[in-house]
Amino acid sequence: MATRLPNTFLRYGIGKNMELRLKTELSSTKDLLTNETQTGLQPLQLGTKIALAAERNGFPSVAVLLASDLPFTGSKDLRNKHWAPELRLIFENKLSGKLNLNYNLATKWNGATIDPDWMYATMLGYSVSASSKIGVEVYGNVRRATSPNHFAGLNYSYFLGNNSKLDASTSKSLVEKDGWFAAAGFSFLIK
């Protein structure tokens, strides 16, 4: 059983179309057979997100996310054997003033093997009000020589003003009986 404790995700904008990203998180994993717990920092993830095209005439906005876990960072027992790059294509269509469709395709290496995971996600989001948004999401991943895993989830965002928001989400595996998680977060903008 794995628990992700508070993480830090910093984004720094460079112009209108690009941001630099840095992420780290504290995790705790309990082996259910031995009852041993391992706690430590996951490897740092460094990356960038670049807007490639704005939405126009029914065609979606397009962005690319390039990132990698750095194998020489994190707690010694949690370090990756290899670089763990990620490539994600991100698309968005605004269906109306309150409704939008987000979808993406990605490949990500886990740092332990040289075989990538292939991932997809799609989310239908609805603006309940100027300060409140909800979303329904379906996503999943496929790894060579394993069965695919698919999830369905709900998320909620509440904006506390122009510079901060609260988030809550939950997801359930559509394949594994006990595969579910919940998350909560707080984000703020520093100008």
Biotite code that builds the C-alpha atoms (Angstrom):
import biotite.structure as struc

atoms = struc.array([
    struc.Atom([0.000, 0.000, 0.000], chain_id="A", res_id=1, res_name="MET", atom_name="CA", element="C"),
    struc.Atom([1.494, 3.347, -1.031], chain_id="A", res_id=2, res_name="ALA", atom_name="CA", element="C"),
    struc.Atom([0.773, 6.775, 0.402], chain_id="A", res_id=3, res_name="THR", atom_name="CA", element="C"),
    struc.Atom([1.898, 9.984, -1.240], chain_id="A", res_id=4, res_name="ARG", atom_name="CA", element="C"),
    struc.Atom([2.310, 12.650, 1.387], chain_id="A", res_id=5, res_name="LEU", atom_name="CA", element="C"),
    struc.Atom([2.540, 16.384, 0.702], chain_id="A", res_id=6, res_name="PRO", atom_name="CA", element="C"),
    struc.Atom([4.296, 17.082, -2.568], chain_id="A", res_id=7, res_name="ASN", atom_name="CA", element="C"),
    struc.Atom([5.715, 20.259, -4.005], chain_id="A", res_id=8, res_name="THR", atom_name="CA", element="C"),
    struc.Atom([5.033, 21.167, -7.616], chain_id="A", res_id=9, res_name="PHE", atom_name="CA", element="C"),
    struc.Atom([6.562, 24.434, -8.812], chain_id="A", res_id=10, res_name="LEU", atom_name="CA", element="C"),
    struc.Atom([5.818, 25.971, -12.215], chain_id="A", res_id=11, res_name="ARG", atom_name="CA", element="C"),
    struc.Atom([7.600, 29.034, -13.564], chain_id="A", res_id=12, res_name="TYR", atom_name="CA", element="C"),
    struc.Atom([6.200, 30.790, -16.631], chain_id="A", res_id=13, res_name="GLY", atom_name="CA", element="C"),
    struc.Atom([8.531, 31.894, -19.408], chain_id="A", res_id=14, res_name="ILE", atom_name="CA", element="C"),
    struc.Atom([6.529, 34.064, -21.763], chain_id="A", res_id=15, res_name="GLY", atom_name="CA", element="C"),
    struc.Atom([2.976, 33.158, -22.774], chain_id="A", res_id=16, res_name="LYS", atom_name="CA", element="C"),
    struc.Atom([3.655, 29.690, -24.166], chain_id="A", res_id=17, res_name="ASN", atom_name="CA", element="C"),
    struc.Atom([6.148, 27.946, -21.902], chain_id="A", res_id=18, res_name="MET", atom_name="CA", element="C"),
    struc.Atom([6.627, 26.950, -18.281], chain_id="A", res_id=19, res_name="GLU", atom_name="CA", element="C"),
    struc.Atom([9.395, 25.180, -16.412], chain_id="A", res_id=20, res_name="LEU", atom_name="CA", element="C"),
    struc.Atom([8.314, 22.555, -13.863], chain_id="A", res_id=21, res_name="ARG", atom_name="CA", element="C"),
    struc.Atom([9.904, 21.006, -10.774], chain_id="A", res_id=22, res_name="LEU", atom_name="CA", element="C"),
    struc.Atom([8.193, 18.343, -8.674], chain_id="A", res_id=23, res_name="LYS", atom_name="CA", element="C"),
    struc.Atom([9.127, 16.383, -5.581], chain_id="A", res_id=24, res_name="THR", atom_name="CA", element="C"),
    struc.Atom([7.103, 14.289, -3.170], chain_id="A", res_id=25, res_name="GLU", atom_name="CA", element="C"),
    struc.Atom([7.419, 12.397, 0.061], chain_id="A", res_id=26, res_name="LEU", atom_name="CA", element="C"),
    struc.Atom([6.072, 8.848, -0.112], chain_id="A", res_id=27, res_name="SER", atom_name="CA", element="C"),
    struc.Atom([5.472, 6.040, 2.322], chain_id="A", res_id=28, res_name="SER", atom_name="CA", element="C"),
    struc.Atom([5.080, 2.437, 1.138], chain_id="A", res_id=29, res_name="THR", atom_name="CA", element="C"),
    struc.Atom([3.976, -0.371, 3.429], chain_id="A", res_id=30, res_name="LYS", atom_name="CA", element="C"),
    struc.Atom([4.649, -3.993, 2.452], chain_id="A", res_id=31, res_name="ASP", atom_name="CA", element="C"),
    struc.Atom([1.462, -5.813, 3.426], chain_id="A", res_id=32, res_name="LEU", atom_name="CA", element="C"),
    struc.Atom([3.298, -9.156, 3.746], chain_id="A", res_id=33, res_name="LEU", atom_name="CA", element="C"),
    struc.Atom([6.181, -8.066, 6.000], chain_id="A", res_id=34, res_name="THR", atom_name="CA", element="C"),
    struc.Atom([4.453, -5.031, 7.555], chain_id="A", res_id=35, res_name="ASN", atom_name="CA", element="C"),
    struc.Atom([7.634, -2.984, 6.883], chain_id="A", res_id=36, res_name="GLU", atom_name="CA", element="C"),
    struc.Atom([7.289, 0.668, 5.886], chain_id="A", res_id=37, res_name="THR", atom_name="CA", element="C"),
    struc.Atom([9.674, 2.594, 3.647], chain_id="A", res_id=38, res_name="GLN", atom_name="CA", element="C"),
    struc.Atom([9.445, 6.404, 3.717], chain_id="A", res_id=39, res_name="THR", atom_name="CA", element="C"),
    struc.Atom([11.478, 8.895, 1.727], chain_id="A", res_id=40, res_name="GLY", atom_name="CA", element="C"),
    struc.Atom([11.685, 11.464, -1.037], chain_id="A", res_id=41, res_name="LEU", atom_name="CA", element="C"),
    struc.Atom([10.853, 10.350, -4.568], chain_id="A", res_id=42, res_name="GLN", atom_name="CA", element="C"),
    struc.Atom([13.298, 11.469, -7.296], chain_id="A", res_id=43, res_name="PRO", atom_name="CA", element="C"),
    struc.Atom([12.959, 15.084, -8.439], chain_id="A", res_id=44, res_name="LEU", atom_name="CA", element="C"),
    struc.Atom([11.090, 15.564, -11.696], chain_id="A", res_id=45, res_name="GLN", atom_name="CA", element="C"),
    struc.Atom([12.236, 18.363, -13.993], chain_id="A", res_id=46, res_name="LEU", atom_name="CA", element="C"),
    struc.Atom([10.275, 19.344, -17.075], chain_id="A", res_id=47, res_name="GLY", atom_name="CA", element="C"),
    struc.Atom([8.628, 21.882, -19.333], chain_id="A", res_id=48, res_name="THR", atom_name="CA", element="C"),
    struc.Atom([5.187, 22.421, -20.822], chain_id="A", res_id=49, res_name="LYS", atom_name="CA", element="C"),
    struc.Atom([4.987, 24.243, -24.153], chain_id="A", res_id=50, res_name="ILE", atom_name="CA", element="C"),
    struc.Atom([1.801, 25.513, -25.812], chain_id="A", res_id=51, res_name="ALA", atom_name="CA", element="C"),
    struc.Atom([1.996, 24.635, -29.509], chain_id="A", res_id=52, res_name="LEU", atom_name="CA", element="C"),
    struc.Atom([-1.349, 25.820, -30.909], chain_id="A", res_id=53, res_name="ALA", atom_name="CA", element="C"),
    struc.Atom([-4.426, 27.695, -29.743], chain_id="A", res_id=54, res_name="ALA", atom_name="CA", element="C"),
    struc.Atom([-7.919, 26.283, -30.270], chain_id="A", res_id=55, res_name="GLU", atom_name="CA", element="C"),
    struc.Atom([-9.355, 27.392, -33.607], chain_id="A", res_id=56, res_name="ARG", atom_name="CA", element="C"),
    struc.Atom([-12.303, 26.419, -35.823], chain_id="A", res_id=57, res_name="ASN", atom_name="CA", element="C"),
    struc.Atom([-13.084, 23.272, -33.822], chain_id="A", res_id=58, res_name="GLY", atom_name="CA", element="C"),
    struc.Atom([-9.489, 22.124, -33.686], chain_id="A", res_id=59, res_name="PHE", atom_name="CA", element="C"),
    struc.Atom([-8.200, 21.738, -30.118], chain_id="A", res_id=60, res_name="PRO", atom_name="CA", element="C"),
    struc.Atom([-5.504, 23.698, -28.376], chain_id="A", res_id=61, res_name="SER", atom_name="CA", element="C"),
    struc.Atom([-2.341, 21.587, -28.267], chain_id="A", res_id=62, res_name="VAL", atom_name="CA", element="C"),
    struc.Atom([0.516, 21.514, -25.765], chain_id="A", res_id=63, res_name="ALA", atom_name="CA", element="C"),
    struc.Atom([3.427, 19.165, -25.167], chain_id="A", res_id=64, res_name="VAL", atom_name="CA", element="C"),
    struc.Atom([4.807, 18.163, -21.777], chain_id="A", res_id=65, res_name="LEU", atom_name="CA", element="C"),
    struc.Atom([8.404, 16.927, -21.576], chain_id="A", res_id=66, res_name="LEU", atom_name="CA", element="C"),
    struc.Atom([9.707, 15.807, -18.189], chain_id="A", res_id=67, res_name="ALA", atom_name="CA", element="C"),
    struc.Atom([12.040, 13.322, -16.527], chain_id="A", res_id=68, res_name="SER", atom_name="CA", element="C"),
    struc.Atom([12.670, 11.950, -13.065], chain_id="A", res_id=69, res_name="ASP", atom_name="CA", element="C"),
    struc.Atom([16.322, 12.535, -12.232], chain_id="A", res_id=70, res_name="LEU", atom_name="CA", element="C"),
    struc.Atom([17.922, 9.192, -11.206], chain_id="A", res_id=71, res_name="PRO", atom_name="CA", element="C"),
    struc.Atom([20.590, 10.709, -8.953], chain_id="A", res_id=72, res_name="PHE", atom_name="CA", element="C"),
    struc.Atom([18.038, 12.497, -6.704], chain_id="A", res_id=73, res_name="THR", atom_name="CA", element="C"),
    struc.Atom([15.653, 11.389, -3.959], chain_id="A", res_id=74, res_name="GLY", atom_name="CA", element="C"),
    struc.Atom([16.188, 9.084, -1.013], chain_id="A", res_id=75, res_name="SER", atom_name="CA", element="C"),
    struc.Atom([18.807, 6.415, -1.671], chain_id="A", res_id=76, res_name="LYS", atom_name="CA", element="C"),
    struc.Atom([16.342, 3.484, -1.494], chain_id="A", res_id=77, res_name="ASP", atom_name="CA", element="C"),
    struc.Atom([13.855, 5.233, -3.827], chain_id="A", res_id=78, res_name="LEU", atom_name="CA", element="C"),
    struc.Atom([16.229, 6.333, -6.594], chain_id="A", res_id=79, res_name="ARG", atom_name="CA", element="C"),
    struc.Atom([15.580, 5.136, -10.125], chain_id="A", res_id=80, res_name="ASN", atom_name="CA", element="C"),
    struc.Atom([18.075, 2.896, -11.898], chain_id="A", res_id=81, res_name="LYS", atom_name="CA", element="C"),
    struc.Atom([17.491, 4.794, -15.151], chain_id="A", res_id=82, res_name="HIS", atom_name="CA", element="C"),
    struc.Atom([16.268, 8.178, -16.320], chain_id="A", res_id=83, res_name="TRP", atom_name="CA", element="C"),
    struc.Atom([12.456, 8.230, -16.318], chain_id="A", res_id=84, res_name="ALA", atom_name="CA", element="C"),
    struc.Atom([11.352, 10.520, -19.162], chain_id="A", res_id=85, res_name="PRO", atom_name="CA", element="C"),
    struc.Atom([7.753, 11.406, -19.984], chain_id="A", res_id=86, res_name="GLU", atom_name="CA", element="C"),
    struc.Atom([6.277, 12.749, -23.212], chain_id="A", res_id=87, res_name="LEU", atom_name="CA", element="C"),
    struc.Atom([2.653, 13.896, -23.135], chain_id="A", res_id=88, res_name="ARG", atom_name="CA", element="C"),
    struc.Atom([0.516, 15.502, -25.853], chain_id="A", res_id=89, res_name="LEU", atom_name="CA", element="C"),
    struc.Atom([-2.279, 17.576, -24.285], chain_id="A", res_id=90, res_name="ILE", atom_name="CA", element="C"),
    struc.Atom([-5.427, 18.671, -26.135], chain_id="A", res_id=91, res_name="PHE", atom_name="CA", element="C"),
    struc.Atom([-8.400, 20.843, -25.094], chain_id="A", res_id=92, res_name="GLU", atom_name="CA", element="C"),
    struc.Atom([-11.686, 21.773, -26.743], chain_id="A", res_id=93, res_name="ASN", atom_name="CA", element="C"),
    struc.Atom([-14.015, 24.372, -25.232], chain_id="A", res_id=94, res_name="LYS", atom_name="CA", element="C"),
    struc.Atom([-17.449, 22.945, -26.013], chain_id="A", res_id=95, res_name="LEU", atom_name="CA", element="C"),
    struc.Atom([-19.338, 25.938, -24.568], chain_id="A", res_id=96, res_name="SER", atom_name="CA", element="C"),
    struc.Atom([-18.777, 28.771, -22.108], chain_id="A", res_id=97, res_name="GLY", atom_name="CA", element="C"),
    struc.Atom([-19.001, 26.304, -19.207], chain_id="A", res_id=98, res_name="LYS", atom_name="CA", element="C"),
    struc.Atom([-18.088, 22.922, -20.704], chain_id="A", res_id=99, res_name="LEU", atom_name="CA", element="C"),
    struc.Atom([-14.667, 21.746, -21.893], chain_id="A", res_id=100, res_name="ASN", atom_name="CA", element="C"),
    struc.Atom([-13.100, 18.478, -23.013], chain_id="A", res_id=101, res_name="LEU", atom_name="CA", element="C"),
    struc.Atom([-9.471, 17.693, -22.146], chain_id="A", res_id=102, res_name="ASN", atom_name="CA", element="C"),
    struc.Atom([-7.638, 14.644, -23.456], chain_id="A", res_id=103, res_name="TYR", atom_name="CA", element="C"),
    struc.Atom([-4.055, 13.495, -23.710], chain_id="A", res_id=104, res_name="ASN", atom_name="CA", element="C"),
    struc.Atom([-1.792, 10.678, -24.816], chain_id="A", res_id=105, res_name="LEU", atom_name="CA", element="C"),
    struc.Atom([1.519, 9.930, -23.140], chain_id="A", res_id=106, res_name="ALA", atom_name="CA", element="C"),
    struc.Atom([4.421, 7.597, -22.764], chain_id="A", res_id=107, res_name="THR", atom_name="CA", element="C"),
    struc.Atom([6.430, 7.447, -19.538], chain_id="A", res_id=108, res_name="LYS", atom_name="CA", element="C"),
    struc.Atom([9.276, 5.293, -18.347], chain_id="A", res_id=109, res_name="TRP", atom_name="CA", element="C"),
    struc.Atom([9.239, 4.265, -14.673], chain_id="A", res_id=110, res_name="ASN", atom_name="CA", element="C"),
    struc.Atom([13.007, 4.376, -14.079], chain_id="A", res_id=111, res_name="GLY", atom_name="CA", element="C"),
    struc.Atom([13.204, 0.721, -13.022], chain_id="A", res_id=112, res_name="ALA", atom_name="CA", element="C"),
    struc.Atom([12.973, -0.842, -16.497], chain_id="A", res_id=113, res_name="THR", atom_name="CA", element="C"),
    struc.Atom([13.583, 0.303, -20.051], chain_id="A", res_id=114, res_name="ILE", atom_name="CA", element="C"),
    struc.Atom([9.991, -0.483, -21.122], chain_id="A", res_id=115, res_name="ASP", atom_name="CA", element="C"),
    struc.Atom([7.607, 2.497, -21.205], chain_id="A", res_id=116, res_name="PRO", atom_name="CA", element="C"),
    struc.Atom([4.043, 2.791, -19.968], chain_id="A", res_id=117, res_name="ASP", atom_name="CA", element="C"),
    struc.Atom([1.532, 4.083, -22.511], chain_id="A", res_id=118, res_name="TRP", atom_name="CA", element="C"),
    struc.Atom([-1.177, 6.289, -21.017], chain_id="A", res_id=119, res_name="MET", atom_name="CA", element="C"),
    struc.Atom([-4.352, 8.062, -22.004], chain_id="A", res_id=120, res_name="TYR", atom_name="CA", element="C"),
    struc.Atom([-6.767, 10.378, -20.216], chain_id="A", res_id=121, res_name="ALA", atom_name="CA", element="C"),
    struc.Atom([-9.950, 12.205, -21.070], chain_id="A", res_id=122, res_name="THR", atom_name="CA", element="C"),
    struc.Atom([-11.896, 14.598, -18.839], chain_id="A", res_id=123, res_name="MET", atom_name="CA", element="C"),
    struc.Atom([-15.162, 16.431, -19.290], chain_id="A", res_id=124, res_name="LEU", atom_name="CA", element="C"),
    struc.Atom([-15.125, 19.565, -17.127], chain_id="A", res_id=125, res_name="GLY", atom_name="CA", element="C"),
    struc.Atom([-18.011, 21.835, -16.162], chain_id="A", res_id=126, res_name="TYR", atom_name="CA", element="C"),
    struc.Atom([-17.815, 25.324, -14.596], chain_id="A", res_id=127, res_name="SER", atom_name="CA", element="C"),
    struc.Atom([-20.559, 25.329, -11.969], chain_id="A", res_id=128, res_name="VAL", atom_name="CA", element="C"),
    struc.Atom([-19.798, 28.967, -11.162], chain_id="A", res_id=129, res_name="SER", atom_name="CA", element="C"),
    struc.Atom([-16.945, 31.458, -11.488], chain_id="A", res_id=130, res_name="ALA", atom_name="CA", element="C"),
    struc.Atom([-15.287, 29.872, -8.423], chain_id="A", res_id=131, res_name="SER", atom_name="CA", element="C"),
    struc.Atom([-16.271, 26.211, -8.735], chain_id="A", res_id=132, res_name="SER", atom_name="CA", element="C"),
    struc.Atom([-15.519, 23.465, -11.302], chain_id="A", res_id=133, res_name="LYS", atom_name="CA", element="C"),
    struc.Atom([-16.274, 19.736, -11.465], chain_id="A", res_id=134, res_name="ILE", atom_name="CA", element="C"),
    struc.Atom([-14.943, 17.054, -13.784], chain_id="A", res_id=135, res_name="GLY", atom_name="CA", element="C"),
    struc.Atom([-15.516, 13.434, -14.770], chain_id="A", res_id=136, res_name="VAL", atom_name="CA", element="C"),
    struc.Atom([-12.461, 11.553, -15.968], chain_id="A", res_id=137, res_name="GLU", atom_name="CA", element="C"),
    struc.Atom([-11.514, 8.231, -17.560], chain_id="A", res_id=138, res_name="VAL", atom_name="CA", element="C"),
    struc.Atom([-7.839, 7.318, -17.840], chain_id="A", res_id=139, res_name="TYR", atom_name="CA", element="C"),
    struc.Atom([-5.537, 4.341, -17.969], chain_id="A", res_id=140, res_name="GLY", atom_name="CA", element="C"),
    struc.Atom([-2.192, 2.818, -18.771], chain_id="A", res_id=141, res_name="ASN", atom_name="CA", element="C"),
    struc.Atom([-0.732, -0.158, -20.592], chain_id="A", res_id=142, res_name="VAL", atom_name="CA", element="C"),
    struc.Atom([2.672, -1.723, -19.968], chain_id="A", res_id=143, res_name="ARG", atom_name="CA", element="C"),
    struc.Atom([4.265, -4.443, -22.073], chain_id="A", res_id=144, res_name="ARG", atom_name="CA", element="C"),
    struc.Atom([3.513, -7.979, -20.834], chain_id="A", res_id=145, res_name="ALA", atom_name="CA", element="C"),
    struc.Atom([0.842, -6.793, -18.348], chain_id="A", res_id=146, res_name="THR", atom_name="CA", element="C"),
    struc.Atom([-2.887, -6.234, -18.487], chain_id="A", res_id=147, res_name="SER", atom_name="CA", element="C"),
    struc.Atom([-4.121, -2.684, -19.072], chain_id="A", res_id=148, res_name="PRO", atom_name="CA", element="C"),
    struc.Atom([-5.482, -0.754, -16.114], chain_id="A", res_id=149, res_name="ASN", atom_name="CA", element="C"),
    struc.Atom([-8.342, 1.712, -16.556], chain_id="A", res_id=150, res_name="HIS", atom_name="CA", element="C"),
    struc.Atom([-9.790, 4.188, -14.026], chain_id="A", res_id=151, res_name="PHE", atom_name="CA", element="C"),
    struc.Atom([-12.823, 6.440, -13.670], chain_id="A", res_id=152, res_name="ALA", atom_name="CA", element="C"),
    struc.Atom([-12.744, 9.477, -11.444], chain_id="A", res_id=153, res_name="GLY", atom_name="CA", element="C"),
    struc.Atom([-14.378, 12.666, -10.215], chain_id="A", res_id=154, res_name="LEU", atom_name="CA", element="C"),
    struc.Atom([-12.692, 15.927, -9.301], chain_id="A", res_id=155, res_name="ASN", atom_name="CA", element="C"),
    struc.Atom([-13.731, 19.245, -7.819], chain_id="A", res_id=156, res_name="TYR", atom_name="CA", element="C"),
    struc.Atom([-11.919, 22.609, -7.740], chain_id="A", res_id=157, res_name="SER", atom_name="CA", element="C"),
    struc.Atom([-12.861, 25.653, -5.704], chain_id="A", res_id=158, res_name="TYR", atom_name="CA", element="C"),
    struc.Atom([-11.091, 28.935, -6.454], chain_id="A", res_id=159, res_name="PHE", atom_name="CA", element="C"),
    struc.Atom([-10.473, 31.035, -3.337], chain_id="A", res_id=160, res_name="LEU", atom_name="CA", element="C"),
    struc.Atom([-9.634, 34.070, -5.472], chain_id="A", res_id=161, res_name="GLY", atom_name="CA", element="C"),
    struc.Atom([-7.502, 34.793, -8.518], chain_id="A", res_id=162, res_name="ASN", atom_name="CA", element="C"),
    struc.Atom([-4.365, 33.321, -6.949], chain_id="A", res_id=163, res_name="ASN", atom_name="CA", element="C"),
    struc.Atom([-5.370, 30.193, -4.985], chain_id="A", res_id=164, res_name="SER", atom_name="CA", element="C"),
    struc.Atom([-7.603, 27.135, -5.163], chain_id="A", res_id=165, res_name="LYS", atom_name="CA", element="C"),
    struc.Atom([-8.569, 23.938, -3.367], chain_id="A", res_id=166, res_name="LEU", atom_name="CA", element="C"),
    struc.Atom([-8.815, 20.591, -5.196], chain_id="A", res_id=167, res_name="ASP", atom_name="CA", element="C"),
    struc.Atom([-10.299, 17.205, -4.295], chain_id="A", res_id=168, res_name="ALA", atom_name="CA", element="C"),
    struc.Atom([-10.453, 14.072, -6.425], chain_id="A", res_id=169, res_name="SER", atom_name="CA", element="C"),
    struc.Atom([-11.138, 10.367, -6.232], chain_id="A", res_id=170, res_name="THR", atom_name="CA", element="C"),
    struc.Atom([-10.647, 7.548, -8.738], chain_id="A", res_id=171, res_name="SER", atom_name="CA", element="C"),
    struc.Atom([-11.544, 3.879, -8.881], chain_id="A", res_id=172, res_name="LYS", atom_name="CA", element="C"),
    struc.Atom([-9.925, 1.199, -10.985], chain_id="A", res_id=173, res_name="SER", atom_name="CA", element="C"),
    struc.Atom([-12.267, -0.392, -13.496], chain_id="A", res_id=174, res_name="LEU", atom_name="CA", element="C"),
    struc.Atom([-10.048, -3.512, -13.478], chain_id="A", res_id=175, res_name="VAL", atom_name="CA", element="C"),
    struc.Atom([-8.678, -4.095, -9.959], chain_id="A", res_id=176, res_name="GLU", atom_name="CA", element="C"),
    struc.Atom([-11.106, -4.737, -7.100], chain_id="A", res_id=177, res_name="LYS", atom_name="CA", element="C"),
    struc.Atom([-9.200, -2.683, -4.504], chain_id="A", res_id=178, res_name="ASP", atom_name="CA", element="C"),
    struc.Atom([-7.640, -0.101, -6.840], chain_id="A", res_id=179, res_name="GLY", atom_name="CA", element="C"),
    struc.Atom([-8.848, 3.335, -5.716], chain_id="A", res_id=180, res_name="TRP", atom_name="CA", element="C"),
    struc.Atom([-7.411, 6.564, -4.382], chain_id="A", res_id=181, res_name="PHE", atom_name="CA", element="C"),
    struc.Atom([-8.397, 9.977, -3.131], chain_id="A", res_id=182, res_name="ALA", atom_name="CA", element="C"),
    struc.Atom([-6.421, 13.225, -3.145], chain_id="A", res_id=183, res_name="ALA", atom_name="CA", element="C"),
    struc.Atom([-6.736, 16.784, -1.921], chain_id="A", res_id=184, res_name="ALA", atom_name="CA", element="C"),
    struc.Atom([-4.601, 19.810, -2.635], chain_id="A", res_id=185, res_name="GLY", atom_name="CA", element="C"),
    struc.Atom([-4.048, 23.508, -2.279], chain_id="A", res_id=186, res_name="PHE", atom_name="CA", element="C"),
    struc.Atom([-2.468, 25.660, -5.022], chain_id="A", res_id=187, res_name="SER", atom_name="CA", element="C"),
    struc.Atom([-1.380, 29.264, -5.003], chain_id="A", res_id=188, res_name="PHE", atom_name="CA", element="C"),
    struc.Atom([0.179, 31.702, -7.459], chain_id="A", res_id=189, res_name="LEU", atom_name="CA", element="C"),
    struc.Atom([3.100, 33.903, -6.523], chain_id="A", res_id=190, res_name="ILE", atom_name="CA", element="C"),
    struc.Atom([3.477, 36.969, -8.746], chain_id="A", res_id=191, res_name="LYS", atom_name="CA", element="C"),
])
